[in-house]
Amino acid sequence: MPGGDTEELGLVQAVNRTLDRAMAADDTIVLLGEDIGDPSGGGMFKVTAGLSAKYGEDRVLDTPIAESSIIGAAIGASLGGLRPVAELMFMDFLGVAMDQIANHAAKVRYMSGGRTSAPLVIRTMVGMAAGAQHSQAFEAWAMHTPGLKVVWPSTAADAVGLLNTCLADDDPCLFIESMKLYYGGGKGPVPVADYAIPLGQADVKREGSDVSVVTYGVMVHAALQAADELAADGISVEIVDLRTLVPLDMATVLASVRKTTRLVVAHESVGFCGPGAEIAASVGTELFGALSAPIQRVAGTYTPVPRAATLEAACRPSAAALVDAIRRIA
């Protein structure tokens, strides 16, 4: 990241600023989504507030409630020379447009022999307290789709740099935003000067020597909380924030685990067949015999997300669950 002046931004403000600057610099960038324009308010979470008033309704397009049409139109626009940013209001709706994403956007470069590509960004949100159809994290679906890049920042500063990289990428990128970080935990200093963060470069958010925690998104903040608690007991936790899931920076993960010889993998989505399984398998293969304890996974339970807040909390991973997992192997 560049040096110099910074400003305090939340995740909403960081993404809005990035889109604003990108649209000012490149008139091929267009936005599509449900209620994303003014006076609707810039989407359900106000991420695109003010952009239609500034750039016009021909570049910030309010769409019907039809995710397959949103993504289909974005793919067509990308093939026609534009660089669309399509918003899916909740990640749950990825399934509605999965044919367009997996069988069209992700495959057009391969099927054209490299002659064309689909330079689009799909922004989507993962949250809580919204019931079984509005609270799910499906990053494993996206990771299982060759040709699609998957990005999930944990801070406003990372969001700016990673989104800039996605906007300039000539292939489709899925950019995932944690709703819990929109107005709270994701806030922090962001360089005023513009910058880009390459995809596939994890970030060590905290150095440690006893246990490696590999995670991303909102769980980075849970891991930092757990590390603070465990430090009082003399347990040193290293936290690796993946930032991008495809491409996946296994080199940084392996370097961390070689040092600590212990690994906990954490994510919001369900543990069964989740990203943590792939990471654990890769570490187990590469570092077999070097581990001091079994690899631990902390993730959501394999059940639909309940609507009741107390039941939902029981299904979600937490800092307390991370503390328990780390204590088991430290």
N, C-alpha and C positions, 0 to 999 in steps of 0.2 A: 504494500500500500504506500501511496505517496506521503511524504512528510508535510509539514506546514499546518495551516489552520484546520480545525475540525468544528463540527456542529453536532449537537445532540439530536439524534433522530430515532424515532421508533421504526418498526418494520414497515408500517403503512407509509410513513413519510419517505423512507428510503426508497421503496419501490416506486412511489409516485414521482420523486425527484429524478430517478433514473429513467423512467419512461419519458418524462417531460424533456430532459436533455437529449435523449436519443431521438425523439420525434422532431425536435428543433434542428438536429444535425442531419437527419435522413428522412426525406419525405416519402420514402417507400415503407416506412413503419406505420402500420395501421393497427387499431385495436378493435376487437370484436368481443361481445359478451352481453349478458343479460343485465339491463339497467346500469350499464357502466358510464353512460353519458349524463350530462346535466340537462334538465334540472332533476333527474332521477337521484343524483347524489354521488355518482361515481362508484356504483356497485354497492353490494350489501355491506361491505366493510370500508367504503369510501377510498379505496386504493387509487382509483382513477379520477377522483374529484377534480374538477376544473379543466380537465384535458380536452373535453369536447368543446367547451367555450373558447379555448385557446386555439385549437387546431381544426375545429369544424366537424360537423356530423358526417362528412365523407371520410374522415380518418378515425373517428371514434364512433363505431357503429353499434347502436342498441339492437339486440337481436331478439327474436322470439325465444320462448323457453323450449329449446330444442337443441340439446348438446350435439347430436350427430350432425345437425345442420351447421352449427357454429364451427365445429372442427372441419367438416367437409368444405365449407366455404373458405376457411383459413388455408387448407391444403391447396385448393384451387388457386387462391390468390398468390400463394408462395410459388406455385409453378408458373404463374403469370408474371413474375418479376417483383412482387411485393414481399415484405418481410412482416407478416402478421403476428400479433400477440393476441392469442385467444384465451379468454378467461372461462374456466369451469368453476362455478360458484362453490362447489364442494367436490372433494376428490371421489366421493361415492359415485358421482356421475361419470367417472371415467369409463365405467362399463357401458354406458349408453353410446359412447363414441369409440369404443375399443376397436371396432373393425376399421374405421377410418385411420386411427392412430397406428395400429399394429400392422395392418395389411396394405396401407397406402403410404402414409407419411414416412414410416420407418423403412419401407422397402423400395421407395422410388429410385434412390441412388443405385441400389443393387440391380433392380430390374431394368434400368436404363443403361447399364454398363458404365455408370459413372458420368453419363452425359447430362444428367439433370439431378436436382436435389430439392428438398422441401425445407427452406429456411424459415421455420416458424418456431415460436415459443408458446407453449401451453402453460399458462399460470393456473394453479389450483391450490385449494386450501384444505388443511386437515385440522379438525377441531374436536371439541368435547361438548358434552351436555346438550347434544342435539339429537339424541335418539339413534336407533339402529340403522337408519338410512342416511344419516348426515354426520357421522362421526368416525368413518373408517379410513384407514391408511392403506393404500394399495400400491405402495412403491415396489413391492415384489412383482406384481404384474408387469409394471413398466420395465424393471430390471431384466425380466425374462424375455424382452422383446429386442432382438438384435436390430441396431440401427437407430435406437432412441437413447438420447442422453438424459440422465436423471440427476437433478440438482436439488439439495435441500439445505439452505443456510440456517444457521442458528443465531445470527446477529444481524443487525442492520448494516454494519460495515461489510460483512461477507455478502449480504444480499445485493448490495450495490455492485461490488466487483464481479460477482458470479452472474448477475443478470446482464451486465454489460457484455460479458463474454458470450452468453447465450444469444443475445440480440445480434451479435456479429457472426454467429455460427451459421454455416451453410447447411446444417442438418437439423432435424427437429429436436427440441429440448423440452423436457417436462420440468417446470420450475415449481417446486412445492413450498408452500408457506404455512407455517404453524400459526393458527389463529390465536393461540395463547401468547404468542410473541407480538401480536399486532400492536398492542398498546401498553405492554408491560415489559416482560423479561427480555425482549429483543432490543430494547432501547440502549443506545450507547454512542460514543464518539464516532463520527464518520468524517473522513477527510473531505474538505470542501472541493478540492481538485478532483477531477474524474479519474477513474482507474479501472482496471480489469484484473480479475483473478482467474488464472488458468483452471480449466476443469481437470479433475483427476489429481489434485494436490490437497491432501488432508492437512489439517492444522492441529498442532499439539497445543491445546488450550491451557494445559497445566502440566508441568514436568513432575515426574515422580519416579520412584525406584522399586516399589513393592508389587504393585498391581497395575495393569493397563486396562482402562475402560475405553472401549471403542463404541462410538455412538454418533448421533447426528440430530439436527432439529432441536425441538424443545427438550429432549432428553440430555442434551449437553448441559443445560442449566441444572437439571436434577443431579447429574454426575458431579458438577462443581459443588453443589450443596452437600452431597454425600462425602466428597473429598475433604471439605472443610470439617465435617463432623469427625471423620476418621483420623484426621491429622492430630486431633487432640489425644488420640490413643497411640500415636506414633506410627500409624500406617500411612505410607506415602503413595498416593494414587496419581498415575499419569492418565490424562484424558486426551484421547485422539478424536477430533471432530472430523468425520469423513468429508463433509461438505458436498461432495458429489458421490453418488452411488454408481453411476456409469458415466465416465470411466471410474473405476474403483482403485484407489491408491493402496494396494496391498503392501507395497514396499515400506511405507511409513508404519503401517500396522505391524508388520513383521519386525521392523527395527525396534519398535517399542516393546513388543513381547519378548524379543531376544534379551532385552535389558532387564525386564521385570520378571520374566518366566511365568507370569500368571495373566490370565485374560478373562474379562467380563465384557460381553457384548450386549448392548441395550438398544431397544427401539420401541416406539409406541405401537406399531402394528403387531398382530398376533405372532406368537413365537413359532408356531407350527409352519414350516416351509417359509419362514421369513428370511430377510437379509442376513440376520444373525447366524442362521444355519450355514449359509455359504461362507461367511467369514470364519466361523468356527472350523468348518471343514478344511478350508485353505490353510489356516494356522496349524491345525492338527497334522496336516500332510507335510507342511514345510518344516515344522519345528518339533516333530515327533521325537521324544526322548529328551528334549530340552525344557519341557514344561514341568513346573514344580507341583502343579495341581490340575485337576480337571477344569476344562473351560466351562464357564458359567454363562447362561443366557437369561436376561431380564427383559420381558416383553409382555404384550397384552395377552389376556387369556383367550383361548379358542372358543369364543362365544359371540353372538351378536351383542352390540353395545346396548346396555339397558338405558332406559330413559331416566329412571330415578337416580339422582345424584350420588346417593350413598352406594348403590349397586354399581354404578359406573366407576366410581373410585376404586372399588374392589377389583375391577377388571383391568385397570390401567397400571402400567409400571410407575414406580415412584422413586424418590430419593431414598426412602426407607427400604424399599426392596433392593436397591443397589447396595446400600450399607450391609444388609443381610448377606447378599451374594458375595461381597468382597470379604466380609468377615469369615465366611466359610472356607476361603482359600488362602487368606493372608497369613 
